[in-house]
């Protein structure tokens, strides 16, 4: 039964994407929402049936690889449950939100047509992320990984103006470059072990384990916009806000950290130095992103740099896990869960502001509490969530990460925890500077002329506020199952 549910859940978004192309435009919103709802319900059912278990079902054997059984299949364990829940729940909310955002009433970017194309790529993106979540081996994961690259390129380029086309192409090139390293890692793995299995890395010599780890790490850095690859993600803010929300909170960038989390948990014997490498570059990425906070006037780009920093948190936890810290690794996985609803909430808030006022420029906003009280409250709750104020979502994951650094001990702990804590404090202060500038004071001219938000958008803001509060209640039990 579980295998059948996983197969249906995987196929449904792809089938839905094709069917939307033959539906009248008025019915596409409803149909896409139904597909996303069914996928989410099935994902919740999968978690209930497989909770605390590890399930694998081989489906396809390739004739030219007779000695490699189950080259394609479905797989679920507590780690994949984390990505699956984040992907489907946020994907569902984004699908509902897209109905009103992509409309002629949007003051920031009116949309009169093109929904057919949007839902094609959005549902394919949802299917690709479900595929990443339930892939049974590295080869299958790579196939869906590359599909997310293609979908993100199409969605970032959605508006078909120069800015969006350039941003989509940049995202395509940089993430494709990372995919080359993933492909090389697959070749090295298969040549040396005859397998694409997650645990096949354990069959390698220590030297080859290091090579494989670094190849996967570069692929993950490119996908998650880390280090030298970080520029593509802020530039991708040329996409419609529903796309940005899904990219940042649940989709492609989370595929990168999931890859490294999977590599780490499936393998024993990685060196301490590899973990330190990941942790050091994670801290460097956090600090670089923090520095770039101060130069942003577009709220959406500000959130983009914040996402890069938070992905750095997850890489820090993975690095700590490789170094031997169980708390650090748990903190990384918990942050995938806790960051998702809070960041989605912030992006939907910014989308609501742009929809109603026609701008995302902080210098043109002010006094929004008087005209958009719900969006104002939602932004404050999202800010409290991502900055880690107890008892909201990211407080718990940051607590685990700090415990992980302390667990490592010695000079390394001091070297890592000082910039980590500094980043948390400064980011908190700057988030509230932005909130004060945008939401308080006298309303600006654009704010005074703001239109009302659709009821659908208001409901989604409320749902995400609730999820930001309860995310740790879901995440904390799940991470205890990950070993």
Secondary structure, DSSP 8 states (H G I E B T S, - for coil): -HHHHHHHHHHHHHHHHHHHTTS-HHHHHHHHHHHHHHHHHHHHHHHHHHTT--EEEEEE--GGGTTS--SEEEEE-HHHHHHHHHHHHHHHHHHHHHHHHSSTT-SSS---S-HHHHHHHHHHHHHHHHHHHH-SSHHHHHHHHHHHHHHHHHHHTTT-SHHHHHHHHHHHHHHHHHHHHHHHHHHHHHHHHS---GGGGGGS-HHHHHHHHHHHHHHHHHHTT-GGGTHHHHHGGGS-HHHHHHHHHTSHHHHHHHHHHHHHHH-----HHHHHHHHHHHHHHHHHHHHHHTT--BHHHHHHHHHHHHHHHHHHHHHHHHTT-HHHHHHHHHHHHHHHHHHHHHHHHHHHHHHHHS--BGGG---HHHH-HHHHHHHHHHHHHHHT-TTSHHHHHHHHHHHHHHHH-HHHHHHHHHHHHHHHHHHHHHHHHHHHHHHSSS--HHHHT-----HHHHHHHHHHHHHHHHHHHHHHHHHTT--
